[in-house]
């Protein structure tokens, strides 16, 4: 890819932020999917 002029600490921080954001998105998606399943059963 590319080699920006940043330290390895910034690279690690960015990777941690990406992992946390991905985890939050996955949890939100699973919650959204489960909510839709409950609504289909009720209605």
PyMOL Python script that loads the backbone (N, CA, C, O; Angstrom):
from pymol import cmd

cmd.read_pdbstr("""\
ATOM      1  N   UNK A   1       0.842  -1.184   0.000  1.00  0.00           N
ATOM      2  CA  UNK A   1       0.000   0.000   0.000  1.00  0.00           C
ATOM      3  C   UNK A   1       0.888   1.250   0.000  1.00  0.00           C
ATOM      4  O   UNK A   1       1.556   1.537  -0.993  1.00  0.00           O
ATOM      5  N   UNK A   2       0.895   1.977   1.093  1.00  0.00           N
ATOM      6  CA  UNK A   2       1.705   3.177   1.184  1.00  0.00           C
ATOM      7  C   UNK A   2       2.365   3.221   2.552  1.00  0.00           C
ATOM      8  O   UNK A   2       1.935   2.537   3.481  1.00  0.00           O
ATOM      9  N   UNK A   3       3.397   4.016   2.668  1.00  0.00           N
ATOM     10  CA  UNK A   3       4.161   4.082   3.907  1.00  0.00           C
ATOM     11  C   UNK A   3       4.131   5.509   4.442  1.00  0.00           C
ATOM     12  O   UNK A   3       5.026   6.299   4.142  1.00  0.00           O
ATOM     13  N   UNK A   4       3.111   5.847   5.232  1.00  0.00           N
ATOM     14  CA  UNK A   4       3.038   7.217   5.758  1.00  0.00           C
ATOM     15  C   UNK A   4       4.119   7.463   6.805  1.00  0.00           C
ATOM     16  O   UNK A   4       4.636   6.522   7.408  1.00  0.00           O
ATOM     17  N   UNK A   5       4.450   8.707   7.011  1.00  0.00           N
ATOM     18  CA  UNK A   5       5.498   9.070   7.964  1.00  0.00           C
ATOM     19  C   UNK A   5       4.915   9.140   9.374  1.00  0.00           C
ATOM     20  O   UNK A   5       4.811  10.218   9.959  1.00  0.00           O
ATOM     21  N   UNK A   6       4.539   7.985   9.910  1.00  0.00           N
ATOM     22  CA  UNK A   6       4.026   7.923  11.278  1.00  0.00           C
ATOM     23  C   UNK A   6       4.789   6.848  12.034  1.00  0.00           C
ATOM     24  O   UNK A   6       5.414   5.972  11.435  1.00  0.00           O
ATOM     25  N   UNK A   7       4.730   6.926  13.344  1.00  0.00           N
ATOM     26  CA  UNK A   7       5.433   5.946  14.162  1.00  0.00           C
ATOM     27  C   UNK A   7       4.618   4.658  14.257  1.00  0.00           C
ATOM     28  O   UNK A   7       3.444   4.634  13.886  1.00  0.00           O
ATOM     29  N   UNK A   8       5.229   3.608  14.744  1.00  0.00           N
ATOM     30  CA  UNK A   8       4.534   2.326  14.886  1.00  0.00           C
ATOM     31  C   UNK A   8       3.424   2.422  15.929  1.00  0.00           C
ATOM     32  O   UNK A   8       2.446   1.678  15.856  1.00  0.00           O
ATOM     33  N   UNK A   9       3.560   3.318  16.887  1.00  0.00           N
ATOM     34  CA  UNK A   9       2.519   3.493  17.896  1.00  0.00           C
ATOM     35  C   UNK A   9       1.221   3.988  17.290  1.00  0.00           C
ATOM     36  O   UNK A   9       0.141   3.550  17.688  1.00  0.00           O
ATOM     37  N   UNK A  10       1.316   4.892  16.337  1.00  0.00           N
ATOM     38  CA  UNK A  10       0.121   5.394  15.660  1.00  0.00           C
ATOM     39  C   UNK A  10      -0.507   4.274  14.842  1.00  0.00           C
ATOM     40  O   UNK A  10      -1.730   4.143  14.807  1.00  0.00           O
ATOM     41  N   UNK A  11       0.316   3.469  14.187  1.00  0.00           N
ATOM     42  CA  UNK A  11      -0.186   2.348  13.395  1.00  0.00           C
ATOM     43  C   UNK A  11      -0.953   1.375  14.287  1.00  0.00           C
ATOM     44  O   UNK A  11      -2.033   0.913  13.919  1.00  0.00           O
ATOM     45  N   UNK A  12      -0.402   1.066  15.449  1.00  0.00           N
ATOM     46  CA  UNK A  12      -1.078   0.173  16.395  1.00  0.00           C
ATOM     47  C   UNK A  12      -2.395   0.792  16.857  1.00  0.00           C
ATOM     48  O   UNK A  12      -3.411   0.101  16.935  1.00  0.00           O
ATOM     49  N   UNK A  13      -2.383   2.078  17.161  1.00  0.00           N
ATOM     50  CA  UNK A  13      -3.601   2.769  17.602  1.00  0.00           C
ATOM     51  C   UNK A  13      -4.686   2.713  16.530  1.00  0.00           C
ATOM     52  O   UNK A  13      -5.850   2.452  16.832  1.00  0.00           O
ATOM     53  N   UNK A  14      -4.302   2.958  15.284  1.00  0.00           N
ATOM     54  CA  UNK A  14      -5.270   2.917  14.180  1.00  0.00           C
ATOM     55  C   UNK A  14      -5.840   1.514  14.037  1.00  0.00           C
ATOM     56  O   UNK A  14      -7.043   1.358  13.828  1.00  0.00           O
ATOM     57  N   UNK A  15      -5.002   0.498  14.145  1.00  0.00           N
ATOM     58  CA  UNK A  15      -5.491  -0.882  14.042  1.00  0.00           C
ATOM     59  C   UNK A  15      -6.472  -1.199  15.162  1.00  0.00           C
ATOM     60  O   UNK A  15      -7.484  -1.856  14.923  1.00  0.00           O
ATOM     61  N   UNK A  16      -6.192  -0.745  16.376  1.00  0.00           N
ATOM     62  CA  UNK A  16      -7.101  -0.985  17.504  1.00  0.00           C
ATOM     63  C   UNK A  16      -8.432  -0.286  17.258  1.00  0.00           C
ATOM     64  O   UNK A  16      -9.488  -0.864  17.518  1.00  0.00           O
ATOM     65  N   UNK A  17      -8.400   0.943  16.762  1.00  0.00           N
ATOM     66  CA  UNK A  17      -9.635   1.682  16.478  1.00  0.00           C
ATOM     67  C   UNK A  17     -10.452   0.958  15.414  1.00  0.00           C
ATOM     68  O   UNK A  17     -11.673   0.862  15.532  1.00  0.00           O
ATOM     69  N   UNK A  18      -9.788   0.448  14.376  1.00  0.00           N
ATOM     70  CA  UNK A  18     -10.493  -0.277  13.311  1.00  0.00           C
ATOM     71  C   UNK A  18     -11.129  -1.540  13.865  1.00  0.00           C
ATOM     72  O   UNK A  18     -12.272  -1.849  13.526  1.00  0.00           O
ATOM     73  N   UNK A  19     -10.418  -2.276  14.709  1.00  0.00           N
ATOM     74  CA  UNK A  19     -10.971  -3.505  15.294  1.00  0.00           C
ATOM     75  C   UNK A  19     -12.178  -3.174  16.166  1.00  0.00           C
ATOM     76  O   UNK A  19     -13.197  -3.860  16.087  1.00  0.00           O
ATOM     77  N   UNK A  20     -12.082  -2.145  16.989  1.00  0.00           N
ATOM     78  CA  UNK A  20     -13.207  -1.769  17.850  1.00  0.00           C
ATOM     79  C   UNK A  20     -14.406  -1.313  17.023  1.00  0.00           C
ATOM     80  O   UNK A  20     -15.544  -1.656  17.344  1.00  0.00           O
ATOM     81  N   UNK A  21     -14.168  -0.554  15.976  1.00  0.00           N
ATOM     82  CA  UNK A  21     -15.264  -0.098  15.121  1.00  0.00           C
ATOM     83  C   UNK A  21     -15.913  -1.282  14.419  1.00  0.00           C
ATOM     84  O   UNK A  21     -17.137  -1.334  14.296  1.00  0.00           O
ATOM     85  N   UNK A  22     -15.106  -2.234  13.957  1.00  0.00           N
ATOM     86  CA  UNK A  22     -15.653  -3.428  13.304  1.00  0.00           C
ATOM     87  C   UNK A  22     -16.474  -4.252  14.283  1.00  0.00           C
ATOM     88  O   UNK A  22     -17.536  -4.764  13.930  1.00  0.00           O
ATOM     89  N   UNK A  23     -15.987  -4.382  15.510  1.00  0.00           N
ATOM     90  CA  UNK A  23     -16.717  -5.134  16.531  1.00  0.00           C
ATOM     91  C   UNK A  23     -18.051  -4.459  16.841  1.00  0.00           C
ATOM     92  O   UNK A  23     -19.076  -5.130  16.958  1.00  0.00           O
ATOM     93  N   UNK A  24     -18.038  -3.144  16.972  1.00  0.00           N
ATOM     94  CA  UNK A  24     -19.277  -2.410  17.245  1.00  0.00           C
ATOM     95  C   UNK A  24     -20.261  -2.563  16.093  1.00  0.00           C
ATOM     96  O   UNK A  24     -21.461  -2.715  16.321  1.00  0.00           O
ATOM     97  N   UNK A  25     -19.770  -2.526  14.869  1.00  0.00           N
ATOM     98  CA  UNK A  25     -20.645  -2.691  13.708  1.00  0.00           C
ATOM     99  C   UNK A  25     -21.233  -4.098  13.681  1.00  0.00           C
ATOM    100  O   UNK A  25     -22.408  -4.272  13.359  1.00  0.00           O
ATOM    101  N   UNK A  26     -20.425  -5.103  14.015  1.00  0.00           N
ATOM    102  CA  UNK A  26     -20.921  -6.484  14.028  1.00  0.00           C
ATOM    103  C   UNK A  26     -21.983  -6.665  15.102  1.00  0.00           C
ATOM    104  O   UNK A  26     -23.008  -7.299  14.853  1.00  0.00           O
ATOM    105  N   UNK A  27     -21.759  -6.121  16.285  1.00  0.00           N
ATOM    106  CA  UNK A  27     -22.743  -6.234  17.365  1.00  0.00           C
ATOM    107  C   UNK A  27     -24.038  -5.523  16.978  1.00  0.00           C
ATOM    108  O   UNK A  27     -25.128  -6.036  17.232  1.00  0.00           O
ATOM    109  N   UNK A  28     -23.923  -4.359  16.372  1.00  0.00           N
ATOM    110  CA  UNK A  28     -25.115  -3.625  15.934  1.00  0.00           C
ATOM    111  C   UNK A  28     -25.881  -4.416  14.884  1.00  0.00           C
ATOM    112  O   UNK A  28     -27.110  -4.467  14.921  1.00  0.00           O
ATOM    113  N   UNK A  29     -25.166  -5.032  13.950  1.00  0.00           N
ATOM    114  CA  UNK A  29     -25.820  -5.812  12.897  1.00  0.00           C
ATOM    115  C   UNK A  29     -26.537  -7.019  13.485  1.00  0.00           C
ATOM    116  O   UNK A  29     -27.666  -7.318  13.093  1.00  0.00           O
ATOM    117  N   UNK A  30     -25.896  -7.718  14.422  1.00  0.00           N
ATOM    118  CA  UNK A  30     -26.518  -8.894  15.044  1.00  0.00           C
ATOM    119  C   UNK A  30     -27.759  -8.470  15.828  1.00  0.00           C
ATOM    120  O   UNK A  30     -28.787  -9.144  15.771  1.00  0.00           O
ATOM    121  N   UNK A  31     -27.670  -7.363  16.556  1.00  0.00           N
ATOM    122  CA  UNK A  31     -28.822  -6.870  17.313  1.00  0.00           C
ATOM    123  C   UNK A  31     -29.961  -6.480  16.367  1.00  0.00           C
ATOM    124  O   UNK A  31     -31.124  -6.777  16.640  1.00  0.00           O
ATOM    125  N   UNK A  32     -29.631  -5.826  15.274  1.00  0.00           N
ATOM    126  CA  UNK A  32     -30.641  -5.430  14.279  1.00  0.00           C
ATOM    127  C   UNK A  32     -31.315  -6.661  13.681  1.00  0.00           C
ATOM    128  O   UNK A  32     -32.534  -6.686  13.513  1.00  0.00           O
ATOM    129  N   UNK A  33     -30.514  -7.689  13.356  1.00  0.00           N
ATOM    130  CA  UNK A  33     -31.063  -8.914  12.764  1.00  0.00           C
ATOM    131  C   UNK A  33     -31.976  -9.627  13.763  1.00  0.00           C
ATOM    132  O   UNK A  33     -33.051 -10.095  13.389  1.00  0.00           O
ATOM    133  N   UNK A  34     -31.564  -9.713  15.016  1.00  0.00           N
ATOM    134  CA  UNK A  34     -32.393 -10.372  16.031  1.00  0.00           C
ATOM    135  C   UNK A  34     -33.681  -9.593  16.278  1.00  0.00           C
ATOM    136  O   UNK A  34     -34.730 -10.197  16.497  1.00  0.00           O
ATOM    137  N   UNK A  35     -33.621  -8.285  16.247  1.00  0.00           N
ATOM    138  CA  UNK A  35     -34.824  -7.469  16.424  1.00  0.00           C
ATOM    139  C   UNK A  35     -35.808  -7.725  15.291  1.00  0.00           C
ATOM    140  O   UNK A  35     -37.012  -7.821  15.530  1.00  0.00           O
ATOM    141  N   UNK A  36     -35.319  -7.836  14.079  1.00  0.00           N
ATOM    142  CA  UNK A  36     -36.202  -8.108  12.941  1.00  0.00           C
ATOM    143  C   UNK A  36     -36.849  -9.481  13.068  1.00  0.00           C
ATOM    144  O   UNK A  36     -38.022  -9.638  12.727  1.00  0.00           O
ATOM    145  N   UNK A  37     -36.118 -10.470  13.547  1.00  0.00           N
ATOM    146  CA  UNK A  37     -36.685 -11.813  13.723  1.00  0.00           C
ATOM    147  C   UNK A  37     -37.818 -11.784  14.749  1.00  0.00           C
ATOM    148  O   UNK A  37     -38.851 -12.423  14.546  1.00  0.00           O
ATOM    149  N   UNK A  38     -37.634 -11.045  15.853  1.00  0.00           N
ATOM    150  CA  UNK A  38     -38.671 -10.958  16.886  1.00  0.00           C
ATOM    151  C   UNK A  38     -39.924 -10.286  16.334  1.00  0.00           C
ATOM    152  O   UNK A  38     -41.037 -10.721  16.628  1.00  0.00           O
ATOM    153  N   UNK A  39     -39.756  -9.239  15.544  1.00  0.00           N
ATOM    154  CA  UNK A  39     -40.909  -8.525  14.989  1.00  0.00           C
ATOM    155  C   UNK A  39     -41.684  -9.410  14.017  1.00  0.00           C
ATOM    156  O   UNK A  39     -42.912  -9.336  13.964  1.00  0.00           O
ATOM    157  N   UNK A  40     -40.982 -10.250  13.243  1.00  0.00           N
ATOM    158  CA  UNK A  40     -41.666 -11.137  12.305  1.00  0.00           C
ATOM    159  C   UNK A  40     -42.499 -12.175  13.046  1.00  0.00           C
ATOM    160  O   UNK A  40     -43.595 -12.521  12.604  1.00  0.00           O
ATOM    161  N   UNK A  41     -41.987 -12.675  14.172  1.00  0.00           N
ATOM    162  CA  UNK A  41     -42.733 -13.673  14.947  1.00  0.00           C
ATOM    163  C   UNK A  41     -43.962 -13.050  15.602  1.00  0.00           C
ATOM    164  O   UNK A  41     -45.023 -13.672  15.646  1.00  0.00           O
ATOM    165  N   UNK A  42     -43.826 -11.821  16.111  1.00  0.00           N
ATOM    166  CA  UNK A  42     -44.945 -11.164  16.799  1.00  0.00           C
ATOM    167  C   UNK A  42     -46.037 -10.750  15.814  1.00  0.00           C
ATOM    168  O   UNK A  42     -47.223 -10.896  16.107  1.00  0.00           O
ATOM    169  N   UNK A  43     -45.650 -10.244  14.673  1.00  0.00           N
ATOM    170  CA  UNK A  43     -46.629  -9.725  13.747  1.00  0.00           C
ATOM    171  C   UNK A  43     -46.782 -10.640  12.615  1.00  0.00           C
ATOM    172  O   UNK A  43     -47.575 -10.376  11.711  1.00  0.00           O
TER     173      UNK A  43
END
""", "prot")
cmd.dss("prot")
cmd.show_as("cartoon", "prot")
cmd.util.cbc("prot")
cmd.orient("prot")
